[in-house]
């Protein structure tokens, strides 16, 4: 838990100006609480003896009470504001970390689990400022009560210290147990969220299959585990509450009993006994730390889950820029993640290369390595002689355009979605859209390219064309298309193919292909098998191999036969 505790400490420091207000009100309230028994005791003695100053002392008591109310009210506001600010800082940090790490983060953590950590867990960890400050503020009345009782009578102070040691053991055990249980509860929450996100993404399939009931049971399969952890939290609270509930009254009775004996022997006045009773209550108020300890335990457990995200190493970038060059892409001794074979291949600048292979051959991993969405386990990928990790982020993303099979459109408008991550000229977005055959359905939209994405419903093929346009607008030297035309009809795919061999032919193109027609139009084909290059040649040459033809799992289309022959 050391990493989690360090994150909790950082979160506490991010409480902002309201954290200072919380500290001041907590300490001020503690000082007023310590002062009140003394003033009340002196007031009682003054009233009994008929001292004329009794009225002034009573007014002082009223002022102290009003001060306590003010500190309590302002402290509640400051606690909420500081926790909100700390949670916001933590969420921004987590979101930035997830985006910097990239696809590796979503491969390790399910999307629903990430949402839970970014939402619920960040909020619980963000309550650490309130829990730490208010718990620490309880130590001041406790310490002050011990000192005050020592000044009144040392035996009373010793009695209080002995009882507080017992209460301290209860609080420590409660913090340890609750941290462990809360971690399990939060993990179950993340599991349910992950299953729910998966179910929502497949809602059409579930509805078509009529398996809603079975899917509901699958989503809620972790509910008994969540319930078990919730009951365990309740039991831990109940056990600690009972122990503290027994210890505190016994402690107060012990202090009052000894104080009564001292009063009978003349060692104490009535006012001092009353003050001692009040200080015993204040000192035993350490038991109120159970509530703060519970919040701190949940914050520590949540911080442990958040720390797992922050421990992931973000993708690092260099500072180099690309020299002038045609966009030559080289794989030098590259071993893809989860594979053992090394890849040594060169894609000449300006060429169109298709990557084919059976399912699981490593085609998407190859494309991800080319676009630096995933780094190889071994070896180096170079663009115009520069290793991709040595390029600055700006140079890398300006040089390479990447289009996945299922693009996610990000931005406010259609133009933002196409021009994302680059600084295109005034005509660059429409030009890229025309090359991707997207201009025809974008212009008739209510506001054309300025139409907001939520007001521009698109089919799967239209979204894919926007994804292609985004890659065309970004990639100045290299275009990586990972099966990015799979949802296009034949006519549109031909038009996009014409653009790739026409106006975009000056860029190096890497095309992950499942259709023989695409491979036939490429300059050369890389045939992958289990992460290794089985062959690298022209499509018409490879077509003579029956194993190569079997990759496409269908009889060749007429156009493929013509190209092959």
N, C-alpha and C positions, 0 to 999 in steps of 0.2 A: 504493500500500500504506500510505499515511499513516494512513487511517482504520482499517485493520486493525491497524497498530502501536499506535494509541491504544487500541483495544479490548484488545489484548494487555496493555498496561500497566495498564489498569483491572482486567483479570482477575488479573494478578499481585498487585495490591493486595487482591484478595478471597480470598487464600489463607488468611486467618484466623490464629489463634494458632499453628497448625502451621507456617505460613510463617516465623514468627519462630524456631521450633525448627529449621526447615530451614536458615535463615540462620546461626544460632548453630553448629549442628553442622558445616555446610560450612566456615565460617570457622575453627572450632576444629580441624577435621580438617586444613585447609590449614596452620595454624600448627604443628600436631604434625608434619606431613609435612616442613615446613621445618626443624623442630628436630631431627628424627631423623638426618639426614646429619651435622650438626655433632656431635651427641653420639656417633654411631658413630665418626666420625673421631677424636675425642678419646679414645674408648675404645680404638681400635686403637693410637694412639700410646702410651697408658698401658700397654697389654699388652706392646708391643714394648720399652718402656723399663723394664718391671718396676715401674711406679708402684703403690704400695699402694692408690691410689684407683680402680684399674681395676674392682674389684668393685662399688663404688658406681655407677660409670658404666654398667656392664653392667645393673645394676638399673634405672637411669634409662631405658635403651634398652627394657627389657621394659615399663616403665610407659607409655612413649610408644606402643609397639605396641598395648597393651591400650586405651589412650585412642583410638587410631585405629579399632580394631574397634568400640568403643562408639559413636563418632561416626558411623561408617559404618552401623551397624545402626539407630540412632535416626534418621539422615538418610533411610534408605529408608522407614521408617514415616512420617516427617513429609512426605516428598515425595508419597506416596500420599494421605495425609489432606488436605494442602493442595490438591492437584489435584482431589480429589473435592469439596471445598468450593467451589472456584472454578467447577467445572463445574456444580454445583447452582445457584450464583448466576446463572450465565449462562443455564441452562435456564429458571429462573424469570423472568428478564428477557425472554427470547425469547418464552416462552409468554404473558406479559402483553402484550408488544408485538403479537403475532399477534391476540390477542383484542381489543385496543384498536383496531387498524386495521380489523378486521372483514372483511367480504366482499371488500374491495379486495385484501387480502393473498392470498386464495385465487384471485382472478382472475389475479394476476400469477405466483404460484408454484404449481406442482402440489402436491397434498396429500402425495404420497410424497417430493417434494423437501423440503417443509417438515419432514416427520418426520426426514429425514436430517440436515438442518441443526440441528434441535432435539436430536437424539440423538447421532450420530457426530461431527458437526462441533463441537458444544458440548463434547463430551468431549475432542476433540483440542485445542481452544483452551484448555480447562481445564488442560492439562498445561503451559501456559506458565510457571506459577510454578516448577515443578521445573526446566524447561529453562533459564530465565533465571538462577535462583539458582546452580544447579550449574555452568553455564557461566561465570558471573561469578566463582565461587569458584576456578575454575581459574586466573584471572589472578593471584591472590595467590601461589600457589607459583611461578608463572612470574616475577612481579616480584621475589619474594623470592630466587629462584634467581639472577637477574641481579645483584641487590645482593650476595648472598653470594659469588658468583664474583668480583665486582669487588673485594671485600675480600680474597679469596684471591689473585687475580691479574687485573688489568684485561684482559689479552689473552684470558683465558678468557671473560670477560663479553662482550667484543666478538664473539667467535666465536659465542656463544650467540645474541646479538641478531641477527646476520646470518642465522643459520639460522631463527630464529623469524619473521623477516620473510617468508621464503619459505612457511613453514607458514601464516602469517596470510592470504596471498593464496589459498592452497588452501581454507581454511575459508570465506573470504568468497565465493569463486566457488561453492562447494558450497551455501552458504545461499541464494544468489540462484537457482541452477538448481533446487534442490530445492523451493523455494517455488512456482515456476511449475509444475513437474511435479505436485506434490501437489495444487495447485488443480485441474488437469485430472482427476486421479484422483478427487477428491472430487465433482467435477461429474458424472462418469460414474456414480458410486455413486448420486447423487441421481436421475439419469435412470432407472436401473434400478428404483429404489424407486418412482418415480412411475408407471412402466409396470406394476409389480406391483400397486400399489394400484388402478389402473384395472381390471386384470384381475380382481382379487378382488371388486371391486364389481359386475362383470358376470359372475360365475362361473356363474350359472344360464343366462344367454344362451349363454355359451361351451359349457357342457355340452349344452344343447339343440341347438346348431348343430353339435356335434361338431368344433369347431375348436381343441381343446386344443393340438395340436401346433403349429399356426400361431401361436397366441397365445403359446406358450412361446418360439418364435423371435422374436416381436415384443418380448417382455419382455427377452430376453437379447441384443437387437440391439446394445446398447451394450457387451457383454462384450468384444469385440475391442479397443474403445477403452480399456476399463479395463485389459486385459492390456497394451496398449501403454504406458500410463502407468506401470503397475507395473514393467515391464521397464526403462523409462527411469529410474525411481527406483533400481532395482537397479544400473543402469550408472553412475548418478551417484555412488552410494555406493562402487561398486568403483573408479571413477576416482580419487575423492578419497582412498580408502583406500590405493591403490597409490602415489599421489603422496606422501601423508604417510608411508607405510611406507618409501619411499626416502629422504625428507628426514630423518626422525628418526634412523635409524641413522647416516647420514652426519654428521649434526650431533653425535651422541654420539662418533663416531670422531674427528671434528675436535677436539672439546674434549679428549678423552683423549690425542690425539696431541700437541697443544700442551702439555698438562699433563705428559706424559711427558718432553718436551724440557726443560720447566722443572724437573722432578724431577732429570733428569740433570745439569743445570747447578747444582743446589743451591738453586734458587729455591723449591722446594716440599718439604714432608715427605711421607712415605708416607700419613699420616693426612689431610693436606690434599688429596692427589691422590684419595684415596678419597672424601672429602667432595665434591670437585669433580666426580667421576664421578656421584655421587648427585644433585648439584644439576643436572647436565646432563640426567639422566633426568627429574627433576622439571620442569625448565624446558621440555623437549621434550614434556612431558605435555599441552601445549596442543593437540597433535594429537588427544587424547581428546575435544576439543570437537566433533569431527565428529558423534559420536552425539547430543550435546546440540543441536548446530546442526540436525541432521535433525529432532529433535522440535520445535525452535523453528520450523523451516520449515513443518512440517505445521500447527503451531498458528497461524502467520501466515496460511497459506492458508485454514484453517478459519475464522479470525476475519474474513477478507475476505468469505466467504460469509455468515457471521452478520451482518456489518455491513450487508449489503444488506437484511436484514430490519429491522434497527434504524433504517435510514435512512428507512423508510416513515413518513409522517406520520400519527400516530394521529388518530382523530376527536376534534375539540375540542368542548367543551361550554361554554355560558355559565353564568350564575348566576341567570337569571330564573326565576320561577315563572309559572304560567298564571293570568290573572285569571278571575273567574267568567264562564262562557260556555257556549254550547250545543255547542261542538265544531266550529265552522265551519272548514273546510279550504280554503285558497286557494293556487292556483298562479299566481304573478305573474311572467310573462316567463321561465318555466322552460324551459331547454334540457337535455334528457336526455343522458347520456354516449353518444357515438357518433351523436348525432342533430343536426340543424341547425334544425329548426322550434321556435319558441317556443310554450309552452302558457300560456294565460291562462284559468283556469276556477275557479269557486267551488262548493264542495260545502256546501250549507246545513247548519247544525247539526241533528243528529238525522235526517238524510236517509239513504237507502240508494242508493248510486250504483254501477252496474255499469260495468266497463271492459272493452270488447270490441275485437277486432281480429284480423287474421290473424297467423299465426306470424311473429315478428320485428317486429311493429308497435311494441313498446316497452311492452307491458302490465306486465310484471314490473318494468321500470325505473321506470315510473310509480308502482307500488305501493311499490317500495323507496324512492323519493324521498318518498312520503307518510309512510312509517314511519321515515325518516331512516336507512335502511340504506345509502343512497348519496346523496351530495350532488349537486345538478344542476351542470352546467358553468356555466350562467348562470342568473340569476333567483333567486327566493326562494319557499320553501314556508312558509306561515304557518298556525298553529293558533290560532284566536280572536285574531287580530291580532298574534301574537308569532312572529317567524321561528324556525324549529326550531333553528338553530344557537345561538340565544341562550338556549335553555332549559337548565337544569341537567340532568345525566344522570338524576337521580332524578325530576324533573318530567316529562321526556320519556317515560321508560319507564313511569311511572305513568299517563300520559295515553293512550298508544298501545299497543294490543295487535296483534301481527303474527302471522299464521298462514301459513306457506309450504305449498307443495304436498306436500313430503316433510319433515315435521318431524323433528328430531333430539331425542330425549328425554334430558334432562340432569338428574341428581340421583340420590339413593339409592333413593327410593321413588316410587310413582305420585303421591302427594301432592306430593312435591318437584318432580316434572316438571310438574305443573299449576300450582303456586304459585311457580314459578321467577321470581326477579327482583322479586317484590312481597311485600307484607306483608298477605296476606289475613286476614280474620277467621276464626273457627272454622268458619263455615258457607259461606265464600266458595268454597272448593275444591269441595265437593260441589255447590253451586249452579251453578258454572261447568260441572262435569261433566254435570249434568242438562241444561243448555242445549245442550251439545254431544252429547247422547245417549251419553255415555260412562259414566254412573253405572250403567247396567244391566249392563255387563260388568266393572266395577271392583269392585263390592260382593261378588260371588261369589268373588273371588280369595281365596287362603288367609288373608290378613290385610287384605283390603279395600284401603283407600287407603294403608295402611302396608306393603303388599307391596313387596318390593324389585323393581326393574325387571328384573333378570336372572331373577327367578322369575315374571315376568308376560309370557309370550310373547304377542305381538299381531300381528294381521293388518295389512295396509297401511291398511285402513279404520279399524281401531281406533286405530292410531298417529295417523292423521289427526284422529280425534275428540279424542284427548288434546291434540294441537297446537291444535285449536280451543278446547278448554277452557282451555288456558294463555293464549291470547289474550283469552278472555272474562274471565278472572280478573285480567288486567293492565290492559286498556284501559278506562279510566274515561270517556274522551271519544271516542276514535276506534278503530275496529276495521278493520284492513287484512287482508283474506283473499285471498291470492294463489293462486287456484285451489285453495283449501283444502278443497273438498268433492268433488274429482274421483274419489276412491276410495270414496265412499259410495254405497250402494245408493239406489235412487229413494225408498224409503219413509223411510230415515234422512235423506236430503237434504231431504225435505219437512219433517221434524220440526225439523231445524236451521234451515231457512228460516222456519218458524213462530216459533222462538225469536228470530230476527233481527228479525222484524216485530212480535214481542210483547214479551217481558220485556226484550229488549236494544234496543228501538226508541228509547230515549232517547239512544243513542250514535250518532255519525256512523259509517256503515258504507261501506267501499269494497271492492267485490267484483270481483276479476278473474274473468271468466266466459268459459267456452267453450261453455256450453249456453244455448240460447235461453230455456229455462224460468227460469233465474236472472235473465237480463236482463229478462224479462217481469215478475218480481216486484219489481224495483227501482223506485225513484221516478223516476230518470232514468238515462240511459245515456251514457257517454262513448265515442265511436267513434274509436279511434286508427288512424292509418295513417302508417307510417314516422316514428313519434315525434311526430306532429302530431295535433291534434284535428280530425278531419274533420267531426264533427257531435256535438252535445250536446243531446239531446232525450229525449222519452219513447220507450219501446220501440215502442209501437203506431204512433208517427209514423215512426220510422226503418224500421219493417218494410215500409213501402211502397216503399222503395228496394231494387231487386234486388241491388245491390252489398252492401247491409247483410245481406240474407238469405244471400248467398253466403259471408259471414264464417263462418257456422256450418256450412257445407259439407255440409248435409243438408236434407232437407225438414223443415219445422217440425213439431214435435210438436203434438198436438191442443191441449194446454194453452197452447202459445205462440201458436197460431192464435187461440184464444179471447181471449187477452190482447191480441193485436195488433188484433183486430177490435173 
